[in-house]
Amino acid sequence: MSKFDYILVGKLEVLHVDERQIFLQIRRRLVKSFVDMLILSKLKEKSMSGYDIISLIYRKFRILLGSGSVYSLLYSMERKGLIKGTWDERKRIYMLTPKGEETIKAALNSYEGIENFITMLLSK
């Protein structure tokens, strides 16, 4: 292997790492930006605690969100009437409200528009 080949291979490896890092950063930003929609869609399936939500996001996306961020968002969503929390022994269990269900339904109905917008943002 010549010195040139080594540098070329090295640059390709670095480029590959950079592309992966960019992908991971965008993915993390999207998850963090849409965590409220993720919570609503999962609460549509079943009631969950804050810990359950943090665990789910980590298992599904390998992104560990801080408990302060998640609980702050849950309280905000509760104040807006999107979810309702009740105490079950030592933990708070959240469930979807009718307003939350309408919100997730509206988001799903606008999926194509959101997809087109993201495509437009990233296109040349």
C-alpha angles and dihedrals in degrees: 000000000000125000089253092054090050093051091045092049090045092052091048090052091049091046090051091051091047092051091049091048091050090049091049092048092050091046091051092048091050093049091048092046094049100034090113091057090045090053092049093049093049093046087054087065098043144337115271142183123235089255090052090053094049090048092048093052091049094048094046101039105014088236117131111208119197116256091231091058094047096045091045089053092047091052091048091050089048092052089051090053095244094119137016125219126205130181118249108184104299101348136065115237118205127209134181119261125210089258090053090049091051089050095052090045091053090048091051090048090054094047094110092051091049091048091050091048093052090047090051091050092052099039124102 
